[in-house]
């Protein structure tokens, strides 16, 4: 996934491994923002989360594990 940030003139790349789902969301005004956020900052942010959700969910038996990796990078537009 790539996020095109025109304001800072960059592309943010989100690479994921062992993840079949991506959730893109914004807290808007319905969630409590961190204390260091200005109340209007939600208009200029996006959250990108990787996982294995719904039809991609993974059920693990007790004692078993799985790994998920996310690599973030940026480059100029």
N, C-alpha and C positions, 0 to 999 in steps of 0.2 A: 504494500500500500504506500502511496506517496501523498504527502500533504503539500500543496503549493502555497507558500507563504509570500504573498505579494508585498506585504508591508516590510518584511525584513529581507526580501529578495533572495529567497532560498527555497529549496525543496527538501522536505524532511522525509526520509525513507524509513519505513517500518518493515523489516524482514522478520519472518517468523518460521520456526522449525518445530515440527510435531504439533502444530496447531492448525486446525481446519476451520476455525471460526474467528471472525473479527467483529468486535462491537465498537461502533463509532457513536459517541454521544456527547452531549453538552449538558452541564448541570442546570442551565437556564436559571429560573428563579425558584424552582421547587426544592432545591437542595441547599443545605448549608455549605457555603464556600469556606475554605480555610481562612483563618483570621487575617492573613497577609494579603488577601484579595480585596481589591476595590469592588464594591457591589456591581459596577457596570462592566467589569472585566469578563464576565461570562459571555458577553457578546463577541468576544475576540478569541475564544478558546475552543478547542476540541479535544476530546479524550479518545484515545485509540487503545483498545484492550484486546489481547490475543488469548485464545482459550479453545476449548472443545465443548461447545454448548449444544443443547437441544439434540438434533439428529446426529451431531458429532460427539456427543458425550462419551466419556470413557468411564467404565465401571471397573474398579480394581478390587481384587480379592484382598483380604487382610494380609499385610506384610509386603504387598507388591507396590512398586512405584512406577512413575512415568516422568519424563522430562519434557519441558517446553522451553524454548529459547527464543528471545527477541533481541534483535540487533537494530539499534537506532543510529542513523547517520544523517548528515545534511551536506548539501552542496549548493553553491550559488545557482541562481536561475540562469 
